Amino acid sequence: MQLDNGQKRVLAALGVLAVVLLAGTLALMHVEGFDFADSLYFSVVTMSTVGYGDVVPHTGAGRVVAGIMILTGVGSFMNAVAAASDHLLTRRAQKERKEKLNMVIGVFFSEAGIRLLRKLALLDTDLASLRARLPEADSWSEQYFRKYSASMAQHGFKVAADAAALQGIKDFLTEKSPLLVRLLENPNLLEHETCTDLLWAVLHIKEELEFRFDLSALSVADATHVGGDLERAYRLLALQWLDYMRHLKANYPYLFMTAAHRNPFREQAEG
């Protein structure tokens, strides 16, 4: 498992603390004649700034060791506490940002994403293969998510759209344009590159379709270009939908069951 910067900082601080603590304990055993337990106790008391009680250094060498531990150990101890506290606060802030991001993604799918995914799925030239790999709503497991994520990533996402289908997508995206722009302006999305790319891809489709007034008379080059834009957005949308379903499964099982039953790849009619 790869460690983040906060975890590395905590481990480094704990490592320094452990080295100072062990060195002080061994030094006290040597110069003061304390046993290991008393030496360790004295070292902990010194480094934590609690103050001395029944165990105190009696020799000059012992006092030197204690002074060195105060200068180095107290700083190490406080640094370890600060690093651990900062890491916990950072993790909490990251969790809150992730929750807000998932709320934004949920709004997108609730208001536009599911319907757009359904429209594109119905144009998929190989939709049958996607449907064949989808389990029933109560059979989705983490193992399935990993397997289907890899399988979906290899899917072609090829679409065949006639003028009527393009017009339907154009009208839908024009209607949802204010929502998409507001979502794109949400600062929480800045930390989620995939979702940002998805919204840009969807808005780009809207612009391309609005630029072409007569969708029934597209040139071969224009049709190829629009088809490529649709396929790119379709891929991003499908993969993001799968991540969103994993989030619902882990955090909102009742909402997940509803979303799984209304799977956009399985419904026969666009709605």
PEHUDA-V739899 format. One record per pair of residues at least 12 apart in sequence whose C-alpha atoms are under 8 Angstrom apart, sorted by the first residue. I is the first residue (numbers start at 1). J is the second residue. Records with the same first field share a line. If there is no record, write none. Layout:
I = J  J
This chain:
6 = 83  86  87  90
7 = 87
9 = 83
10 = 80  83  84  87
13 = 76  79  80  83
14 = 80
16 = 76
17 = 73  76  77  80
20 = 69  72  73  76
21 = 40  43  44  47  73
22 = 40
24 = 39  40  43  65  66  69
25 = 39  40  42  43
26 = 39
27 = 65
28 = 62  65
31 = 59  61  62
32 = 57  58  59  61  62
38 = 55
42 = 55  56
43 = 66  69
46 = 66  69  70  73  74
47 = 69  70  73  74  77
48 = 74  77
49 = 74
97 = 188
100 = 188
101 = 188  189
102 = 244  247
104 = 183
105 = 195  244
106 = 244
108 = 180  183
109 = 241
112 = 176
113 = 237
114 = 264
115 = 264  270  271
116 = 169
117 = 234  237  238  264
118 = 264  265  267  270  271
119 = 169  270
120 = 159  230  234
121 = 159  234  264  265
122 = 265  268  270
123 = 159  160  161
124 = 157  158  159  160
125 = 157  158  159  160
126 = 156  157  158
127 = 265
130 = 152  265
131 = 265  266
133 = 148
136 = 260  261
137 = 257  260  261
138 = 257
142 = 246
145 = 242  246
149 = 239  242
152 = 239
153 = 239
157 = 231  234  235
158 = 231
159 = 227  230  231
160 = 227
161 = 227
162 = 216
163 = 215  216
166 = 209  215
167 = 215
170 = 205  206  209  210
173 = 202  203  206
174 = 206
177 = 203
180 = 199  203
184 = 196  199  200
194 = 236  240
195 = 240
197 = 236
198 = 233  236  237
201 = 229  232  233
202 = 233
204 = 229
205 = 226  229  230
208 = 226
209 = 226
245 = 259  260
